[in-house]
Amino acid sequence: MKQLAEIENEELDRPFYRFFAIEYSATGEGLSFWLKVCRNYDLPMDGKDYAMERFVKFIGEGAKYYLHGLETPTQEEFMEKYAKLVPPYIVKMIERRDQPEFNWETHLYFNYS
């Protein structure tokens, strides 16, 4: 059984948020971005990654195909690469870090044809 100090140390080492990103482009199919930010909680006792399962449902049809391009960047990497796609009020919420539950997902699709 873990000691309280071990649990507290794990929480200090764990990033506050998890970031998911998929960038997909193909000739004739345009450019798609799926982005997700959520609180970074431990996996529950059953070991399921419910944040990932919700992201897969959000992606919808073709998720297995698009997940080949899944990235799980750090906050710095995510903001550097996708900051222009994240609304300013979401950036503020990410910086605040005072929400007991935070979940943001978006799908952006661009087609230049």
Summary of the structure (lengths in Angstrom):
residues: 113
radius of gyration: 16.0
end to end distance: 58.7
largest distance: 58.8
contacts: 262
relative contact order: 0.24
helix: 42%
strand: 27%
